[in-house]
Amino acid sequence: MTYQISREDMLPFYEDETSAIHRRDPEAARAACVGRSHLMAQTMLAELFRRSVFTAPNDVGQVIPGPLQVLAGPDAVCGEPSIAL
């Protein structure tokens, strides 16, 4: 990912992850990875909206606030794509 302040934004997550690995703390390392992934996703979405690749819905009632649900287990992924290309 390339944007102007990526190093300043991402460095704390990498430091936290490295520290957790050295402490042999998988939960803390996982949390750092999830936090970094969330920031990267938010940055990517903001850039796609800025470039008008995505547009905001006219009805903000369609927007569901809150974190995304995590798919878990082998049955969570289906064989078909979720969107038509």
Secondary structure as UniProt FT lines:
FT   TURN            4..5
FT   HELIX           6..22
FT   TURN            23..24
FT   HELIX           26..50
FT   TURN            51..52
FT   HELIX           60..62
FT   TURN            74..75
//
